[in-house]
Amino acid sequence: MILKNLNLGRGSLVLAILCLSAGCAQKAAQQQEQAATPPAEPAAQSSAAPADATARLVAEQMPTYPTDKCVVCDSPLNVNGTPVDVLKDGRLVRVCCTGCGEKFTADPATAIAKLDAAIIAAQSPTYAAKTCPIEGAQLGSMGDPVKIVHGTRLVELCCAHCVPAFDKDPAAAMTKIDAAYMDAQRASYTAATCPLMNGMKIDAMGGPKDILYGTQLVRLCCDDCVDKFWENPEAAMAQIAQSSKDAKAAPAGS
């Protein structure tokens, strides 16, 4: 409220001042009441989504994590109980304790280089893709393939020129690599039922829906089961192993 160019008598001026004072007092009381009122609690899903995404990321990278040693001090990961999982730029790194976690944060490059070497050594013998996911060229046709790491997965490219293109769109390249792993395993996949749907045949709902657990083929009955799988992948993999065992033990033609 602004008082300007008003021709007020003495009584009117006093009244105006009193009105202003009352208004200010009322506004101050409202501000105090608002300050005393605690802010509304955020919706539960606002914090749950990042936590779910983090858990999914760890679950996806865990099966191809290559070592049971701390990448900082080389002690067994369980030497102090439960290992500490750290995410660095979307990559899973496991250390034996919070102290090693702090050392990793201070010097991540050394530990990452050690981890990359372990991933490349572990996955090179069974790498399924025969062509570069960027150029489509036969791996080895331009010299030794360039080996890099995405998450905890080995990626082989035909040449160094393909590295920036991979970094620009890794998801597209990984889809091609994943397809190569799945194609190589379908013929030998023996589990006939979905591990999430109580023995339902994997082709009963228009499937199967194929995904990878690490580099291992998993066949589910539908898209809905994919998210369910990642909620508890270890239990699902145990069910698949039992289903495969039962299928191999069943008499021929049954």
Secondary structure as the mmCIF struct_conf table of DSSP 4:
data_model
#
loop_
_struct_conf.conf_type_id
_struct_conf.id
_struct_conf.beg_label_comp_id
_struct_conf.beg_label_asym_id
_struct_conf.beg_label_seq_id
_struct_conf.end_label_comp_id
_struct_conf.end_label_asym_id
_struct_conf.end_label_seq_id
BEND BEND1 ASN A 5 ASN A 5
HELX_RH_AL_P HELX_RH_AL_P1 ARG A 10 ALA A 36
BEND BEND2 THR A 37 THR A 37
HELX_LH_PP_P HELX_LH_PP_P1 PRO A 38 ALA A 43
HELX_RH_AL_P HELX_RH_AL_P2 ALA A 44 GLN A 61
HELX_RH_3T_P HELX_RH_3T_P1 MET A 62 THR A 64
BEND BEND3 ASP A 68 ASP A 68
STRN STRN1 LYS A 69 LYS A 69
TURN_TY1_P TURN_TY1_P1 VAL A 71 CYS A 73
STRN STRN2 PRO A 76 PRO A 76
TURN_TY1_P TURN_TY1_P2 LEU A 77 ASN A 80
BEND BEND4 GLY A 81 THR A 82
HELX_LH_PP_P HELX_LH_PP_P2 PRO A 83 PRO A 83
STRN STRN3 VAL A 84 LYS A 88
TURN_TY1_P TURN_TY1_P3 ASP A 89 GLY A 90
STRN STRN4 ARG A 91 VAL A 95
BEND BEND5 CYS A 96 CYS A 97
HELX_RH_AL_P HELX_RH_AL_P3 THR A 98 ALA A 106
HELX_RH_AL_P HELX_RH_AL_P4 PRO A 108 GLN A 123
HELX_RH_3T_P HELX_RH_3T_P2 SER A 124 THR A 126
STRN STRN5 THR A 131 THR A 131
TURN_TY1_P TURN_TY1_P4 PRO A 133 GLU A 135
HELX_LH_PP_P HELX_LH_PP_P3 ALA A 137 ALA A 137
STRN STRN6 GLN A 138 GLN A 138
TURN_TY1_P TURN_TY1_P5 LEU A 139 MET A 142
BEND BEND6 GLY A 143 ASP A 144
HELX_LH_PP_P HELX_LH_PP_P4 PRO A 145 PRO A 145
STRN STRN7 VAL A 146 HIS A 150
TURN_TY1_P TURN_TY1_P6 GLY A 151 THR A 152
STRN STRN8 ARG A 153 LEU A 157
BEND BEND7 CYS A 158 CYS A 159
TURN_TY1_P TURN_TY1_P7 ALA A 160 HIS A 161
HELX_RH_AL_P HELX_RH_AL_P5 CYS A 162 LYS A 168
HELX_RH_AL_P HELX_RH_AL_P6 PRO A 170 GLN A 185
HELX_RH_3T_P HELX_RH_3T_P3 ARG A 186 SER A 188
STRN STRN9 THR A 193 THR A 193
TURN_TY1_P TURN_TY1_P8 PRO A 195 GLY A 199
STRN STRN10 LYS A 201 LYS A 201
TURN_TY1_P TURN_TY1_P9 ILE A 202 MET A 205
BEND BEND8 GLY A 206 GLY A 206
STRN STRN11 LYS A 209 TYR A 213
TURN_TY1_P TURN_TY1_P10 GLY A 214 THR A 215
STRN STRN12 GLN A 216 LEU A 220
BEND BEND9 CYS A 221 CYS A 222
TURN_TY1_P TURN_TY1_P11 ASP A 223 ASP A 223
HELX_RH_AL_P HELX_RH_AL_P7 ASP A 224 GLU A 231
BEND BEND10 ASN A 232 ASN A 232
HELX_RH_AL_P HELX_RH_AL_P8 PRO A 233 ALA A 249
BEND BEND11 ALA A 250 ALA A 250
HELX_LH_PP_P HELX_LH_PP_P5 PRO A 251 PRO A 251
TURN_TY1_P TURN_TY1_P12 ALA A 252 GLY A 253
#
